[in-house]
Amino acid sequence: MTAQHPEILPGQSLELLKQLHILTRDGKLNQDSRRKLKQVHHLYQFIEPLLAEALAERPDIQLVDHGAGKSYLGFILHDLFFRQHAPAGRIHGIETRDELVMSSRRLADKLGFSAGMRFHNLSVADSISSDRLPERIDIVTALHACNTATDDAIRFALNKGARFIVLVPCCQAEVAAVLRKNKQHQLKNSLTELWRHPIHTREFGSHVTNVLRCLQLESHGYQVNVTELVGWEHSMKNELII
């Protein structure tokens, strides 16, 4: 079933990949889809052992995916892990765009995944106090949750006492805006030379933001590992924090 595409993992649902538009209707992969599938599978390699460790403690593991979008990650995780190994577990997709929440629900129903997946029309910040989510959460993921939504996902994970947190930050604009403002008022301060050029302001701001996030997690007792998700030729937003 998977011989024609080595990128597709054994037992992976071809129908799901077609519905996610990773495979064409006739079962083919284009270059963009191949890149997307590679990223998701590479991320799965990092998440799978965390799921297995959580599953060893209890069968009804709970995973919350913030900024879920079309829920590529959630569907892939359910297909490759929850469906076979954790049928009592559940994936919760958090997304503010109602049309994406509704389309994810329809797809879960169509594929028979609805028992193990829930989709909530909530902001990441609102999800912290929402009674639609269980009190105990084992794993929190946030893949390209924009700007401070990643920080809200961290706050959610800390509030829920999540055992594992997996983040791929995106669009870290808040610190860069502060740097930009200070640069204009402190031109005589030699430290501002570190971010004098606009591209350096953006990248230095992103770097500082992620460093602060790691320090925050470590201050709460987490062991933090930072690595690359995929090659930089695929995406500049490539930092994976576990």
FIGU-503630 format. One record per residue (C-alpha): residue number from 0; x, y, z. Coordinates in Angstrom, 1 decimal. Example, Ala and Ser with C-alpha at 12.3 -4.5 7.8 and 13.67 -1.06 7.14 Angstrom:
+-----+--------+--------+--------+
|  nr |      u |      v |      w |
+-----+--------+--------+--------+
|   0 |   12.3 |   -4.5 |    7.8 |
|   1 |   13.7 |   -1.1 |    7.1 |
+-----+--------+--------+--------+
This chain:
+-----+--------+--------+--------+
|  nr |      u |      v |      w |
+-----+--------+--------+--------+
|   0 |    0.0 |    0.0 |    0.0 |
|   1 |    2.9 |    2.4 |    0.8 |
|   2 |    5.5 |    1.1 |   -1.6 |
|   3 |    5.1 |    3.8 |   -4.1 |
|   4 |    5.8 |    6.6 |   -1.6 |
|   5 |    8.6 |    5.9 |    0.9 |
|   6 |    7.5 |    9.1 |    2.7 |
|   7 |    4.3 |    7.4 |    3.8 |
|   8 |    4.6 |    5.4 |    7.0 |
|   9 |    3.4 |    1.7 |    7.2 |
|  10 |   -0.3 |    1.6 |    8.1 |
|  11 |   -0.9 |    5.3 |    7.5 |
|  12 |   -4.3 |    6.2 |    6.2 |
|  13 |   -4.1 |    7.1 |    2.5 |
|  14 |   -7.7 |    8.5 |    2.7 |
|  15 |   -6.6 |   10.9 |    5.5 |
|  16 |   -3.7 |   12.1 |    3.4 |
|  17 |   -6.0 |   12.7 |    0.5 |
|  18 |   -8.5 |   14.6 |    2.7 |
|  19 |   -5.6 |   16.7 |    4.0 |
|  20 |   -4.6 |   17.4 |    0.4 |
|  21 |   -1.2 |   15.9 |    1.0 |
|  22 |   -1.9 |   13.2 |   -1.5 |
|  23 |   -3.8 |   14.0 |   -4.7 |
|  24 |   -7.0 |   12.2 |   -5.5 |
|  25 |   -5.1 |    9.7 |   -7.6 |
|  26 |   -2.6 |    9.1 |   -4.7 |
|  27 |    0.3 |   11.2 |   -5.9 |
|  28 |    2.6 |   13.5 |   -3.9 |
|  29 |    3.8 |   16.9 |   -5.3 |
|  30 |    6.9 |   18.7 |   -4.0 |
|  31 |    5.1 |   21.0 |   -1.6 |
|  32 |    3.1 |   18.1 |   -0.1 |
|  33 |    6.2 |   16.0 |    0.2 |
|  34 |    7.9 |   18.8 |    2.2 |
|  35 |    4.8 |   19.2 |    4.4 |
|  36 |    4.6 |   15.4 |    5.1 |
|  37 |    8.3 |   15.3 |    5.9 |
|  38 |    7.9 |   18.1 |    8.5 |
|  39 |    4.9 |   16.4 |   10.2 |
|  40 |    6.6 |   13.0 |   10.2 |
|  41 |    9.8 |   14.5 |   11.6 |
|  42 |    7.8 |   16.1 |   14.4 |
|  43 |    6.0 |   12.8 |   15.0 |
|  44 |    9.4 |   11.2 |   15.6 |
|  45 |    9.9 |   13.6 |   18.5 |
|  46 |    6.4 |   13.3 |   19.9 |
|  47 |    5.9 |    9.5 |   19.6 |
|  48 |    8.2 |    8.6 |   22.6 |
|  49 |    6.5 |   11.3 |   24.7 |
|  50 |    3.1 |    9.7 |   23.9 |
|  51 |    4.4 |    6.3 |   24.7 |
|  52 |    5.8 |    7.5 |   28.1 |
|  53 |    2.5 |    9.2 |   29.0 |
|  54 |    0.5 |    6.1 |   27.9 |
|  55 |    2.6 |    3.9 |   30.2 |
|  56 |    1.1 |    5.9 |   33.1 |
|  57 |   -2.6 |    5.9 |   32.0 |
|  58 |   -4.6 |    4.7 |   29.0 |
|  59 |   -6.8 |    7.9 |   28.6 |
|  60 |   -4.0 |   10.3 |   27.7 |
|  61 |   -5.0 |   13.8 |   26.7 |
|  62 |   -3.2 |   16.0 |   24.2 |
|  63 |   -4.1 |   19.6 |   23.4 |
|  64 |   -2.9 |   21.1 |   20.1 |
|  65 |   -3.0 |   24.9 |   20.2 |
|  66 |   -3.4 |   27.0 |   17.0 |
|  67 |   -4.5 |   23.8 |   15.3 |
|  68 |   -5.5 |   25.4 |   12.0 |
|  69 |   -6.6 |   22.5 |    9.7 |
|  70 |   -5.4 |   20.1 |   12.4 |
|  71 |   -2.8 |   18.4 |   10.2 |
|  72 |   -0.8 |   17.5 |   13.3 |
|  73 |   -3.8 |   16.2 |   15.3 |
|  74 |   -5.1 |   14.0 |   12.5 |
|  75 |   -1.6 |   12.5 |   11.9 |
|  76 |   -1.1 |   11.8 |   15.6 |
|  77 |   -4.5 |   10.2 |   15.8 |
|  78 |   -3.8 |    8.1 |   12.7 |
|  79 |   -0.3 |    7.0 |   13.6 |
|  80 |   -0.6 |    6.6 |   17.4 |
|  81 |   -4.0 |    7.1 |   19.2 |
|  82 |   -6.0 |    5.0 |   16.8 |
|  83 |   -3.8 |    1.9 |   17.4 |
|  84 |   -2.2 |    2.4 |   20.8 |
|  85 |   -4.4 |    4.8 |   22.8 |
|  86 |   -8.0 |    4.3 |   21.8 |
|  87 |   -9.1 |    5.7 |   25.2 |
|  88 |   -7.0 |    8.8 |   24.7 |
|  89 |   -8.2 |   12.1 |   23.2 |
|  90 |   -6.8 |   14.9 |   21.1 |
|  91 |   -8.2 |   18.4 |   21.5 |
|  92 |   -7.6 |   20.9 |   18.7 |
|  93 |   -7.9 |   24.6 |   19.7 |
|  94 |   -8.6 |   27.0 |   16.9 |
|  95 |  -10.2 |   30.5 |   16.7 |
|  96 |  -11.4 |   30.2 |   13.1 |
|  97 |  -14.9 |   28.6 |   13.2 |
|  98 |  -14.8 |   27.4 |    9.6 |
|  99 |  -11.6 |   25.3 |   10.3 |
| 100 |  -13.1 |   23.9 |   13.5 |
| 101 |  -16.2 |   22.8 |   11.6 |
| 102 |  -14.3 |   21.3 |    8.7 |
| 103 |  -12.1 |   19.4 |   11.2 |
| 104 |  -15.2 |   18.0 |   12.9 |
| 105 |  -16.6 |   16.9 |    9.6 |
| 106 |  -13.4 |   15.2 |    8.6 |
| 107 |  -13.1 |   13.4 |   11.9 |
| 108 |  -16.7 |   12.1 |   11.4 |
| 109 |  -16.0 |   11.0 |    7.9 |
| 110 |  -12.8 |    9.1 |    8.8 |
| 111 |  -14.3 |    7.5 |   12.0 |
| 112 |  -11.9 |    9.5 |   14.2 |
| 113 |  -14.5 |   11.5 |   16.1 |
| 114 |  -14.4 |    9.3 |   19.3 |
| 115 |  -10.8 |   10.3 |   19.8 |
| 116 |  -10.8 |   13.9 |   18.6 |
| 117 |  -12.5 |   17.1 |   19.8 |
| 118 |  -12.2 |   20.5 |   18.2 |
| 119 |  -12.9 |   23.7 |   20.1 |
| 120 |  -13.5 |   27.2 |   18.8 |
| 121 |  -11.4 |   29.0 |   21.4 |
| 122 |   -8.4 |   31.3 |   21.6 |
| 123 |   -5.4 |   29.8 |   23.3 |
| 124 |   -5.8 |   32.2 |   26.2 |
| 125 |   -9.5 |   31.4 |   26.7 |
| 126 |   -8.8 |   27.7 |   26.6 |
| 127 |   -6.9 |   28.0 |   30.0 |
| 128 |  -10.2 |   28.5 |   31.9 |
| 129 |  -12.6 |   26.7 |   29.5 |
| 130 |  -14.6 |   23.8 |   31.0 |
| 131 |  -14.6 |   22.1 |   27.6 |
| 132 |  -11.1 |   20.8 |   28.4 |
| 133 |  -10.2 |   18.2 |   31.1 |
| 134 |   -8.3 |   19.4 |   34.1 |
| 135 |   -5.5 |   16.9 |   33.5 |
| 136 |   -3.5 |   17.3 |   30.3 |
| 137 |   -0.5 |   15.1 |   29.5 |
| 138 |    0.9 |   16.8 |   26.3 |
| 139 |    0.6 |   20.3 |   24.9 |
| 140 |    1.6 |   21.1 |   21.3 |
| 141 |    1.7 |   24.4 |   19.6 |
| 142 |    3.0 |   24.3 |   16.0 |
| 143 |    3.5 |   27.8 |   14.5 |
| 144 |    1.1 |   29.4 |   17.0 |
| 145 |    1.7 |   33.1 |   16.1 |
| 146 |    3.4 |   35.6 |   18.3 |
| 147 |    2.1 |   35.5 |   21.9 |
| 148 |   -0.2 |   32.5 |   21.2 |
| 149 |    2.9 |   30.4 |   21.9 |
| 150 |    3.2 |   32.1 |   25.3 |
| 151 |   -0.4 |   31.5 |   26.0 |
| 152 |    0.2 |   27.8 |   25.1 |
| 153 |    3.0 |   27.7 |   27.7 |
| 154 |    0.7 |   29.4 |   30.3 |
| 155 |   -1.9 |   26.7 |   29.5 |
| 156 |    0.6 |   23.9 |   29.9 |
| 157 |    1.9 |   25.3 |   33.2 |
| 158 |   -1.7 |   25.8 |   34.5 |
| 159 |   -2.6 |   22.2 |   33.6 |
| 160 |    0.6 |   20.7 |   34.8 |
| 161 |    1.3 |   19.1 |   31.5 |
| 162 |    4.1 |   16.6 |   31.5 |
| 163 |    5.3 |   17.3 |   28.0 |
| 164 |    5.3 |   20.5 |   25.9 |
| 165 |    6.2 |   20.6 |   22.2 |
| 166 |    6.6 |   24.1 |   20.6 |
| 167 |    7.5 |   25.4 |   17.2 |
| 168 |    7.3 |   29.2 |   17.7 |
| 169 |    6.3 |   31.6 |   15.0 |
| 170 |    6.2 |   35.3 |   14.3 |
| 171 |    7.8 |   36.5 |   17.6 |
| 172 |    7.0 |   40.1 |   17.1 |
| 173 |    6.4 |   41.5 |   20.6 |
| 174 |   10.0 |   41.7 |   21.8 |
| 175 |   11.1 |   42.9 |   18.3 |
| 176 |    8.7 |   45.8 |   18.6 |
| 177 |   10.2 |   46.8 |   22.0 |
| 178 |   13.7 |   46.6 |   20.5 |
| 179 |   12.7 |   48.7 |   17.6 |
| 180 |   11.2 |   51.4 |   19.9 |
| 181 |   14.3 |   51.4 |   22.1 |
| 182 |   16.6 |   51.6 |   19.1 |
| 183 |   15.0 |   54.9 |   18.1 |
| 184 |   15.4 |   56.4 |   21.5 |
| 185 |   18.8 |   55.0 |   22.5 |
| 186 |   21.0 |   55.3 |   19.4 |
| 187 |   24.0 |   56.3 |   21.5 |
| 188 |   23.7 |   53.1 |   23.5 |
| 189 |   26.3 |   50.7 |   21.9 |
| 190 |   24.1 |   47.7 |   22.9 |
| 191 |   21.5 |   48.7 |   20.3 |
| 192 |   24.1 |   47.9 |   17.6 |
| 193 |   23.2 |   44.3 |   18.2 |
| 194 |   19.8 |   45.0 |   16.5 |
| 195 |   20.4 |   48.2 |   14.5 |
| 196 |   19.5 |   46.7 |   11.1 |
| 197 |   15.8 |   45.7 |   10.6 |
| 198 |   16.5 |   42.0 |    9.9 |
| 199 |   18.7 |   41.8 |   13.0 |
| 200 |   15.9 |   43.5 |   15.0 |
| 201 |   13.5 |   40.8 |   13.9 |
| 202 |   15.9 |   37.8 |   14.3 |
| 203 |   17.4 |   39.1 |   17.6 |
| 204 |   13.9 |   39.6 |   18.9 |
| 205 |   12.9 |   36.1 |   18.0 |
| 206 |   16.0 |   34.6 |   19.6 |
| 207 |   15.5 |   36.6 |   22.8 |
| 208 |   11.9 |   35.5 |   22.9 |
| 209 |   12.6 |   31.8 |   22.6 |
| 210 |   15.5 |   32.0 |   25.2 |
| 211 |   13.1 |   33.6 |   27.7 |
| 212 |   10.5 |   30.9 |   27.0 |
| 213 |   13.1 |   28.2 |   27.7 |
| 214 |   14.1 |   30.0 |   30.9 |
| 215 |   10.5 |   30.2 |   32.0 |
| 216 |    9.9 |   26.5 |   31.4 |
| 217 |   13.2 |   25.6 |   33.3 |
| 218 |   12.1 |   27.8 |   36.2 |
| 219 |    9.0 |   25.6 |   36.5 |
| 220 |   11.1 |   22.5 |   36.6 |
| 221 |   11.0 |   21.3 |   33.0 |
| 222 |   14.0 |   19.8 |   31.3 |
| 223 |   14.2 |   21.7 |   28.0 |
| 224 |   15.7 |   20.5 |   24.7 |
| 225 |   16.0 |   22.9 |   21.7 |
| 226 |   16.7 |   21.6 |   18.2 |
| 227 |   15.9 |   22.1 |   14.6 |
| 228 |   12.6 |   20.7 |   13.3 |
| 229 |   13.7 |   20.3 |    9.6 |
| 230 |   16.4 |   21.7 |    7.4 |
| 231 |   16.5 |   25.5 |    7.2 |
| 232 |   15.9 |   25.3 |    3.4 |
| 233 |   12.3 |   24.3 |    4.2 |
| 234 |   11.4 |   26.9 |    6.8 |
| 235 |   13.0 |   29.8 |    8.7 |
| 236 |   10.6 |   29.2 |   11.5 |
| 237 |   12.4 |   26.0 |   12.4 |
| 238 |   13.1 |   26.0 |   16.1 |
| 239 |   11.7 |   23.1 |   18.1 |
| 240 |   11.4 |   23.4 |   21.9 |
| 241 |   10.6 |   20.2 |   23.8 |
+-----+--------+--------+--------+
